[in-house]
Amino acid sequence: MQLGIGENSGLENICYAPLTSQFTGPPDIKQCVVQSVWGYFQDSEDTFDETDTDAEGFVVNYLDHFVKCTQ
């Protein structure tokens, strides 16, 4: 998130934030659109590898997490 800060090309200056406009000012980093599948897992292998069992005994894993993020 600090990449390019000193060169005026930080994430807030180069991110794709389609819900902002010239009237709202520069986008907040939280408004940037995820451009990578890894972003859905917070760029964390541990988050990607997490598994759980739901109330009905089904295994919940990265596929369920991805579907939840994209619905």
N, C-alpha and C positions, 0 to 999 in steps of 0.2 A: 504494500500500500504506500510505501515511502518512495518507490521507484520514480525517478524523474522529478522529485519535488524541487530540488535546487536549480533545475533547468527550466522551470515553468511548464513542464510537461507531465505533471503528476496525474494520477488517475482521474481526479476531478476535472482536469482539462481535456482529457482524451477519451473519457468513457462515453459510451452510447447510452444516453438517457432520454428516450423518446417522449417521456411525459413532462419534460421541462420545456421552457420557452425562453425567448430573449427577455421576457418580462419577469420571470421568476429568479433571474440571476444564475450564476454558475451552479451546476448540479452538485448535490451532496453525493458523496461516494455511495451512500445507501440507495440512491436512485439509479445507479448504473445497472444495465442489463447484464446478466450472466452470459458470457460468450463462450464458455467452456463447460463441458459436461462435468468436469471436476469441481466446478463452482457449486454444483448442487450438493456436494459432499464437503464443503468448506475447505477444499484442497487438502483433505486429511485422509490418509489411508486407513486410519483407525475408524473414522466415521464410515467410510466405504465398507469396511469389514464387519461392522456391527451387525449382530443378528439377535433376534428375540423371538419369543413364541407368543402369539396372540391368545385371547381367551378361548378360542376354539381349537387350539393346539397346532395351528399352522405356523410355519417358520416365516418370520418377517425379516427381509434382508435388503440389500442395496436396490433390488428391482422395485420393491414396494416403496422405498424412499424416493426413487426417481419418479415413479408414477404419481406419488403424492405431490411432488414439486411441480409437475407438468400439467396437472389437471386444472 
